[in-house]
Amino acid sequence: MSGTEKGGSTKTPADFLKSIRGRPVVVKLNSGVDYRGILACLDGYMNIAMEQTEEYVNGQLKNKYGDAFIRGNNVLYISTSKRTNAEGA
C-alpha cells in the first residue's frame, strides 16, 4: 500500500486545520478546561490564537476573553463547533 488514494480525496489533519480557520471551535486542554471561540490562527506546534473566547470549566462558563493564546503542548484536541454562544441566554 502506498498510503495515497486514487482520486486525491485523502485529507490530512493539516487540511482540516486549514479549513476551520475563521470558524467557531472548541479547544479542550489536558486539564479538562474547554475554550470556545473563533480560530484566528495556529502554527505547526499547535499554538492557537482565538477570538471571542469563552472559558468553560466542568461545562460551566467561567470567563470571557476578547483574544486568547493557547500554548500547543496544553491542547488535547480541537473540534469544530456549531455555535459559540447559546441564543437567548
Accessible surface in RSA format (square Angstrom, percent):
REM  Atomic radii and reference values for relative SASA: ProtOr
REM  Chains: A
REM  Algorithm: Lee & Richards
REM  Probe-radius: 1.40
REM  Slices: 20
REM RES _ NUM      All-atoms   Total-Side   Main-Chain    Non-polar    All polar
REM                ABS   REL    ABS   REL    ABS   REL    ABS   REL    ABS   REL
RES MET A   1   247.81 128.3 160.65 106.3  87.15 207.5 137.10 116.6 110.71 146.7
RES SER A   2    98.86  83.5  55.94  74.7  42.92  98.9  54.66 116.4  44.20  61.9
RES GLY A   3    70.43  86.9   0.00   N/A  70.43  86.9  43.63 119.7  26.80  60.0
RES THR A   4   109.19  77.7  89.70  90.9  19.49  46.4  70.18  94.3  39.01  59.0
RES GLU A   5   112.87  64.8  96.69  73.1  16.19  38.5  38.13  73.8  74.74  61.0
RES LYS A   6   204.53  99.8 177.95 109.2  26.58  63.3 127.69 114.9  76.84  81.8
RES GLY A   7    83.41 102.9   0.00   N/A  83.41 102.9  43.04 118.1  40.37  90.4
RES GLY A   8    69.01  85.1   0.00   N/A  69.01  85.1  36.90 101.3  32.11  71.9
RES SER A   9    82.06  69.3  54.89  73.3  27.17  62.6  51.74 110.2  30.32  42.5
RES THR A  10    66.29  47.1  46.76  47.4  19.52  46.5  50.56  67.9  15.73  23.8
RES LYS A  11   159.91  78.0 131.98  81.0  27.93  66.5  84.47  76.0  75.44  80.4
RES THR A  12    64.36  45.8  60.33  61.2   4.04   9.6  59.50  79.9   4.86   7.4
RES PRO A  13   108.69  79.2 102.44  93.4   6.24  22.7 108.28  89.4   0.41   2.5
RES ALA A  14    53.68  49.4  47.90  73.9   5.78  13.1  51.15  72.0   2.53   6.7
RES ASP A  15    54.99  38.5  49.41  49.2   5.59  13.2  12.71  29.9  42.29  42.2
RES PHE A  16    80.78  40.4  78.37  48.5   2.41   6.3  80.78  49.0   0.00   0.0
RES LEU A  17    30.35  16.9  30.35  21.7   0.00   0.0  30.35  21.3   0.00   0.0
RES LYS A  18   136.26  66.5 122.17  75.0  14.08  33.5  71.56  64.4  64.69  68.9
RES SER A  19    60.15  50.8  35.82  47.8  24.34  56.1  39.91  85.0  20.24  28.4
RES ILE A  20     0.87   0.5   0.87   0.6   0.00   0.0   0.87   0.6   0.00   0.0
RES ARG A  21   117.34  49.3  97.79  49.8  19.55  46.5  32.33  44.2  85.00  51.5
RES GLY A  22    51.18  63.1   0.00   N/A  51.18  63.1  27.67  75.9  23.50  52.6
RES ARG A  23   115.83  48.6 115.44  58.8   0.40   0.9  37.21  50.9  78.62  47.6
RES PRO A  24    37.90  27.6  37.36  34.1   0.54   2.0  37.36  30.8   0.54   3.4
RES VAL A  25     0.00   0.0   0.00   0.0   0.00   0.0   0.00   0.0   0.00   0.0
RES VAL A  26    24.42  16.1  24.42  22.1   0.00   0.0  24.42  21.2   0.00   0.0
RES VAL A  27     0.00   0.0   0.00   0.0   0.00   0.0   0.00   0.0   0.00   0.0
RES LYS A  28    54.33  26.5  54.33  33.3   0.00   0.0  17.91  16.1  36.42  38.8
RES LEU A  29    22.79  12.7  22.60  16.2   0.20   0.5  22.60  15.9   0.20   0.5
RES ASN A  30    95.08  65.6  63.76  61.6  31.32  75.4  32.75  78.8  62.34  60.3
RES SER A  31    90.52  76.5  46.34  61.8  44.18 101.8  56.27 119.8  34.25  48.0
RES GLY A  32    33.44  41.2   0.00   N/A  33.44  41.2  23.36  64.1  10.09  22.6
RES VAL A  33    26.68  17.6  26.28  23.8   0.40   1.0  26.68  23.2   0.00   0.0
RES ASP A  34    20.74  14.5  20.67  20.6   0.07   0.2   1.62   3.8  19.13  19.1
RES TYR A  35    31.69  14.8  31.69  18.0   0.00   0.0   8.18   6.1  23.51  29.0
RES ARG A  36    65.90  27.7  65.90  33.6   0.00   0.0   4.12   5.6  61.77  37.4
RES GLY A  37     0.01   0.0   0.00   N/A   0.01   0.0   0.01   0.0   0.00   0.0
RES ILE A  38    34.81  19.8  34.81  25.9   0.00   0.0  34.81  25.1   0.00   0.0
RES LEU A  39     0.00   0.0   0.00   0.0   0.00   0.0   0.00   0.0   0.00   0.0
RES ALA A  40    36.17  33.3  16.13  24.9  20.05  45.6  22.71  32.0  13.46  35.7
RES CYS A  41    64.54  48.8  64.46  71.9   0.08   0.2  23.25  58.9  41.29  44.5
RES LEU A  42    28.99  16.1   7.72   5.5  21.27  53.5  11.31   7.9  17.69  47.6
RES ASP A  43    65.95  46.2  53.69  53.4  12.26  29.0  42.95 101.1  23.01  22.9
RES GLY A  44    82.89 102.2   0.00   N/A  82.89 102.2  43.40 119.1  39.50  88.5
RES TYR A  45   181.30  84.6 166.57  94.8  14.73  38.3 123.85  93.1  57.45  70.8
RES MET A  46    61.85  32.0  61.85  40.9   0.00   0.0  51.38  43.7  10.47  13.9
RES ASN A  47    31.64  21.8  29.57  28.6   2.07   5.0   2.17   5.2  29.48  28.5
RES ILE A  48     0.06   0.0   0.00   0.0   0.06   0.1   0.06   0.0   0.00   0.0
RES ALA A  49    26.54  24.4  25.71  39.7   0.83   1.9  25.71  36.2   0.83   2.2
RES MET A  50     1.67   0.9   0.00   0.0   1.67   4.0   0.00   0.0   1.67   2.2
RES GLU A  51    76.79  44.1  76.79  58.1   0.00   0.0  12.66  24.5  64.13  52.4
RES GLN A  52   119.54  66.8 106.95  78.2  12.60  30.0  44.97  95.7  74.57  56.6
RES THR A  53     0.62   0.4   0.00   0.0   0.62   1.5   0.00   0.0   0.62   0.9
RES GLU A  54    10.37   6.0  10.37   7.8   0.00   0.0   4.15   8.0   6.22   5.1
RES GLU A  55    27.99  16.1  27.99  21.2   0.00   0.0   0.54   1.0  27.44  22.4
RES TYR A  56    29.12  13.6  27.94  15.9   1.18   3.1  11.99   9.0  17.12  21.1
RES VAL A  57    46.61  30.7  45.86  41.5   0.75   1.8  46.08  40.0   0.54   1.5
RES ASN A  58   142.16  98.0 105.36 101.8  36.80  88.6  39.03  93.9 103.13  99.7
RES GLY A  59    59.98  74.0   0.00   N/A  59.98  74.0  27.49  75.4  32.49  72.8
RES GLN A  60   117.45  65.7 113.80  83.2   3.66   8.7  32.35  68.9  85.10  64.5
RES LEU A  61    81.64  45.5  54.20  38.8  27.44  69.0  54.20  38.1  27.44  73.8
RES LYS A  62   119.97  58.5  87.37  53.6  32.59  77.6  44.82  40.3  75.15  80.0
RES ASN A  63    69.73  48.1  63.87  61.7   5.86  14.1   7.36  17.7  62.37  60.3
RES LYS A  64   132.37  64.6 110.72  67.9  21.65  51.5  60.16  54.1  72.21  76.9
RES TYR A  65    82.60  38.6  72.20  41.1  10.40  27.1  61.18  46.0  21.42  26.4
RES GLY A  66    58.02  71.5   0.00   N/A  58.02  71.5  41.49 113.8  16.53  37.0
RES ASP A  67   114.05  79.9  89.72  89.3  24.33  57.5  32.66  76.9  81.39  81.2
RES ALA A  68    21.88  20.1  10.01  15.4  11.88  27.0  19.82  27.9   2.06   5.5
RES PHE A  69   142.09  71.1 112.39  69.6  29.70  77.3 112.39  68.1  29.70  85.0
RES ILE A  70    11.89   6.8  10.13   7.5   1.76   4.2  11.89   8.6   0.00   0.0
RES ARG A  71   155.47  65.3 151.75  77.4   3.72   8.9  43.56  59.5 111.92  67.8
RES GLY A  72     8.08  10.0   0.00   N/A   8.08  10.0   0.87   2.4   7.21  16.1
RES ASN A  73   103.76  71.6  74.27  71.8  29.49  71.0  45.17 108.7  58.59  56.6
RES ASN A  74    64.25  44.3  64.25  62.1   0.00   0.0   6.60  15.9  57.65  55.7
RES VAL A  75    22.96  15.1   2.85   2.6  20.11  48.5   2.85   2.5  20.11  54.5
RES LEU A  76   106.72  59.4  81.19  58.1  25.52  64.2  82.26  57.8  24.45  65.8
RES TYR A  77   103.14  48.2  97.10  55.2   6.03  15.7  72.87  54.8  30.27  37.3
RES ILE A  78    21.23  12.1   2.60   1.9  18.63  44.9   2.60   1.9  18.63  50.6
RES SER A  79    43.58  36.8  40.18  53.6   3.40   7.8  16.41  34.9  27.17  38.1
RES THR A  80    57.38  40.8  41.25  41.8  16.13  38.4   8.64  11.6  48.74  73.7
RES SER A  81    23.27  19.7   8.01  10.7  15.26  35.1   8.53  18.2  14.74  20.6
RES LYS A  82   202.22  98.7 171.83 105.4  30.39  72.4 122.61 110.4  79.61  84.8
RES ARG A  83   146.75  61.6 127.41  65.0  19.33  46.0  53.03  72.5  93.72  56.8
RES THR A  84    20.42  14.5  12.95  13.1   7.47  17.8   1.48   2.0  18.94  28.6
RES ASN A  85    82.55  56.9  74.77  72.3   7.78  18.7  29.22  70.3  53.33  51.5
RES ALA A  86    79.68  73.3  51.37  79.3  28.30  64.4  60.21  84.8  19.47  51.6
RES GLU A  87   136.28  78.2 102.92  77.9  33.36  79.4  48.99  94.8  87.29  71.3
RES GLY A  88    91.44 112.8   0.00   N/A  91.44 112.8  45.22 124.1  46.22 103.5
RES ALA A  89   120.65 110.9  42.97  66.3  77.68 176.7  79.89 112.5  40.76 108.0
END  Absolute sums over single chains surface
CHAIN  1 A     6353.4       4682.6       1670.8       3323.5       3029.9
END  Absolute sums over all chains
TOTAL          6353.4       4682.6       1670.8       3323.5       3029.9
